[in-house]
Amino acid sequence: MPELPEMQALAERLQARLAGLTLRRADLLGFSSLKTYDPSPDALKGHRLLSVGRRAKYLVWEFEGGTRMVLHLSQAGRVDLEDPPKKTKPRGSVARFVFGSGDAGLDGPGVAVLVREHGTQRKASWWVLAPGDEGPLAGLGPEPGSAAFAALIRTSDSRRHLTTDLRDQHVVSGIGRGWGDDILHRAKLSPFASLRSLTGEQREALVMAATEVLAEALELERGRAGGLSEAKLGGRFRVHGRAGEPCPTPCGDTLRRVSFESYEMAYCPICQTGGKVLADRRLSRLLK
């Protein structure tokens, strides 16, 4: 799933390419993806795009007049830039947003943003929000790098697993299981520890690790060209998805996994759990 670094860099590329253009049309290609009915997408036609920004894992498109469009790519949603726009409907298509220059956006061939999903799940979503309506952005937690995030980590007495709190968008926003694994490894913390159990030094290590890992990831993402079209976004993580490989630190151990129904978590026993191997629930069921 694209997380904060991927979405921030994508927002910057879309801002550079599209800001100031006028929306010609918004084509709904996956009917379950649009989560609002009023205002309708037609309300955006003929309006100039002021900016493309980001909040948590959402792209936020600001149009003149105060209406916004919000896009969430979910697990396998991707974005392609079409210059000039195409009329095809590729497999997994969600929506196509066609922009042009001029007062009505009709000058020149224009450029389009195609949103589509890989795989079989159809969870990418978009909203058209009236001025003042926060839609899915309401209730999101603070983002890493902010003073509010640091205060939360330093003061929370949550008893939940760290991996759960970091991925809960209402607690902390912008982190998923990918960068969450890498952050906990950098901080040398067990994914099954809780904020309540951490010492002051460990809390500071978590604040620092989240800031550093995401800043490094953002710099890497800023080197990507175009949209965000690759089917697989792995390979850039140091820990996540690398179970069975040597730990990236010189500790000499191998990365392990804990498997859940729809995802897995990676960690290093030496670096994070004092040498303890955490129970892999899916493997435990197979061995019964």
C-alpha atoms as one frame of an Amber mdcrd trajectory, in Angstrom:
protein
   0.000   0.000   0.000   1.326   3.469  -0.779   2.086   5.190   2.519   3.037
   8.732   3.543   6.328   8.986   1.558   4.858   7.582  -1.653   1.747   9.747
  -1.447   3.674  12.913  -0.562   6.052  12.526  -3.496   3.135  11.667  -5.804
   1.260  14.789  -4.655   4.323  16.894  -5.440   4.619  15.451  -8.953   0.915
  15.933  -9.653   1.081  19.475  -8.281   3.951  20.322 -10.621   2.143  18.857
 -13.643  -1.508  19.786 -13.051  -1.850  22.858 -10.843  -3.494  25.698 -12.727
  -5.206  23.424 -15.255  -8.975  23.113 -15.548 -10.872  19.856 -15.110 -12.556
  18.884 -18.370 -14.289  15.795 -17.017 -14.186  13.130 -14.333 -14.961   9.675
 -15.729 -16.199   7.144 -13.189 -14.816   3.798 -14.399 -15.289   1.718 -11.241
 -18.748   2.503  -9.910 -18.192   1.384  -6.328 -15.164   3.670  -5.959 -17.060
   6.981  -5.674 -18.166   7.375  -2.054 -20.170  10.610  -2.344 -23.123  11.703
  -4.461 -23.447  15.398  -3.532 -21.591  17.320  -4.849 -21.368  15.209  -7.968
 -18.133  14.932  -9.971 -19.806  17.139 -12.597 -19.644  19.978 -10.058 -15.885
  20.087 -10.628 -16.072  20.429 -14.421 -14.747  23.735 -15.669 -13.068  24.518
 -12.344  -9.373  25.236 -12.064  -7.216  22.976  -9.939  -5.454  25.108  -7.341
  -3.266  22.477  -5.719  -2.657  18.797  -5.089  -1.671  18.018  -1.514  -1.697
  15.145   0.910  -3.154  14.243   4.298  -2.064  10.890   5.726  -2.431   8.403
   2.818  -4.958  10.561   0.942  -4.378  12.843  -2.039  -6.282  16.108  -1.598
  -7.175  18.066  -4.753  -8.210  21.678  -4.095 -10.370  23.367  -6.760 -11.385
  26.992  -7.103 -14.623  27.615  -5.258 -13.563  25.499  -2.263 -14.686  22.082
  -3.520 -12.185  19.297  -2.931 -11.590  15.838  -4.310  -9.979  13.264  -2.034
  -8.417  10.030  -3.318  -7.295   6.947  -1.386  -5.415   4.254  -3.306  -5.887
   1.506  -0.692  -3.691  -1.587  -1.075  -3.156  -1.830  -4.827  -4.418   1.429
  -6.316  -2.023   3.151  -8.676  -1.898   6.374 -10.691  -0.820   6.793 -14.319
  -0.342  10.111 -16.108  -1.646  10.069 -19.683  -0.272  12.757 -21.958  -2.319
  13.011 -24.096  -5.412  11.426 -22.453  -6.503   7.978 -23.593 -10.004   6.579
 -24.093  -9.250   2.982 -23.166 -10.463   1.312 -19.964  -7.629  -0.861 -18.658
  -8.355  -3.742 -16.296  -8.994  -2.501 -12.767  -9.792   1.058 -13.864 -11.228
   3.246 -11.108 -11.504   6.743 -12.619  -9.952   9.057 -15.181  -9.608  12.801
 -14.575  -8.940  14.837 -17.713  -7.413  18.308 -17.425  -6.765  21.044 -19.981
  -5.706  24.656 -20.207  -7.826  27.685 -21.038 -10.933  28.989 -19.305 -12.955
  25.856 -20.089  -9.956  23.555 -20.124 -10.426  22.941 -23.825  -7.129  24.288
 -25.152  -4.707  21.676 -26.415  -4.860  17.880 -26.072  -4.760  18.036 -22.280
  -3.464  15.497 -19.752  -5.273  12.809 -17.761  -4.814  11.027 -14.459  -5.888
   7.392 -14.631  -6.530   5.623 -11.327  -6.582   1.841 -11.470  -6.084  -1.167
  -9.209  -3.944  -4.244  -9.581  -5.148  -7.604  -8.294  -8.738  -8.557  -7.567
  -9.666  -6.336  -4.625 -11.508  -3.128  -5.449 -10.980  -0.786  -2.511  -9.540
   2.410  -4.020 -11.962   5.239  -3.247 -12.578   8.898  -3.999 -14.807  11.596
  -2.596 -16.028  14.990  -3.851 -16.351  17.240  -0.809 -18.217  20.503  -0.415
 -16.442  23.373   1.369 -16.126  22.572   5.071 -16.752  18.838   4.652 -13.792
  16.789   5.902 -15.146  13.455   4.672 -12.643  10.635   5.327 -10.054  13.117
   6.617 -12.038  13.667   9.823 -10.580  11.949  12.860  -7.157  11.173  11.402
  -4.339  11.038  13.923  -1.165  13.154  13.906   1.522  12.476  11.320   5.123
  11.499  12.097   7.371  14.526  12.178   4.755  16.716  13.831   4.813  18.015
  17.402   1.487  16.268  18.015   2.968  12.914  16.983   5.966  13.370  19.291
   3.668  14.331  22.177   1.513  11.250  21.577   4.491   8.877  21.606   5.961
  10.532  24.715   2.760  10.495  26.780   0.459   7.702  25.605  -0.233   4.809
  27.969  -1.747   2.597  25.271  -1.576  -1.121  25.998  -1.972  -2.148  22.361
   0.895  -3.571  20.320   3.126  -0.911  18.793   2.526  -2.315  15.320  -1.224
  -1.875  15.871  -1.017   1.714  17.122   1.347   2.770  14.338  -0.983   1.385
  11.653  -4.228   2.737  13.169  -4.908   5.878  11.128  -7.004   7.349  13.931
  -4.017   7.112  16.290  -1.131   7.873  13.922  -1.738   8.679  10.268   0.386
   7.946   7.225   2.141   4.747   8.342   1.252   1.274   7.096   2.743  -2.130
   7.733   5.683  -1.524   5.371   7.282   1.536   6.898   5.932   0.492  10.300
   8.177  -2.593  10.253  11.184  -0.518   9.226  10.516   2.130  11.887  10.286
  -0.416  14.710  13.467  -2.112  13.499  15.315   1.237  13.404  14.066   1.995
  16.936  15.062  -1.537  18.118  11.590  -2.155  19.537   9.497  -5.302  19.561
   6.363  -4.959  17.425   4.463  -6.575  20.299   5.635  -4.063  22.914   3.214
  -1.292  23.920   3.646   2.431  24.372   2.778   1.968  28.038   5.728  -0.423
  28.465   8.363   1.840  26.891  10.971   3.787  28.811  11.506   7.464  28.085
  14.611   6.589  26.073  12.704   4.053  23.984   9.950   6.562  23.288  12.495
   9.072  22.021  14.039   6.358  19.857  10.628   5.693  18.306  10.027   9.393
  17.588  13.464   9.678  15.984  13.146   6.452  13.998   9.768   7.440  12.531
  11.116  10.845  11.487  14.317   9.461   9.960  12.854   6.445   8.145  10.052
   8.429   6.516  12.350  11.331   5.584  14.757   8.910   3.882  11.861   7.183
   2.118  10.512  10.513   0.864  13.861  11.463  -0.636  13.933   8.107  -2.406
  10.386   8.563  -3.722  11.124  12.034  -5.047  13.399  10.368  -7.582  10.491
   8.489  -9.140   9.134   9.881 -12.425   5.518  10.124 -13.594   2.720   8.688
 -11.530   2.807   5.693  -9.220   2.047   2.884 -11.614   4.165  -0.092 -10.541
   2.154  -3.169  -9.540   4.576  -3.905  -6.684   6.003  -1.166  -4.488   8.201
  -3.415  -2.340  11.957  -3.650  -2.577  12.564  -0.277  -0.998  12.045  -1.539
   2.562  15.012  -2.673   4.643  12.967  -5.094   6.775   9.369  -5.409   5.612
   8.790  -8.311   3.254  12.345  -9.614   3.735  11.785 -12.489   6.177  14.472
 -15.131   5.684  17.090 -12.582   4.622  19.996 -11.441   6.838  19.205  -8.531
   9.145  20.471  -5.285   7.552  22.427  -4.556  10.743  25.587  -6.580  11.458
  23.879  -8.548  14.255  24.273 -11.855  12.406  20.636 -12.965  12.715  17.949
 -13.575  10.102  14.766 -11.556   9.739  11.642 -13.418  10.843   7.927 -12.958
  10.193   4.669 -13.091  12.073   1.843 -13.954   9.693  -1.743 -12.840  10.013
  -4.733 -13.534   7.780  -4.099 -10.862   5.182  -0.616  -9.557   5.951   2.668
 -10.325   7.647   5.054  -8.416   9.865   8.864  -8.672   9.764  11.355  -8.158
  12.579  14.791  -9.157  13.853  14.938 -11.186  17.103  18.414  -9.956  18.048
  17.752  -6.278  17.352  14.167  -6.050  18.566  13.032  -8.821  20.915  16.085
  -9.741  22.971  16.601 -12.904  20.950  13.035 -14.140  21.384  11.349 -15.534
  18.276   7.730 -14.397  18.176   5.070 -16.995  17.472   4.059 -17.091  13.818
   0.337 -17.650  14.154  -0.218 -18.961  10.649   2.691 -21.425  10.943   1.495
 -22.491  14.393  -1.892 -23.427  12.951  -0.254 -25.479  10.190   1.819 -27.428
  12.709  -1.161 -28.464  14.853
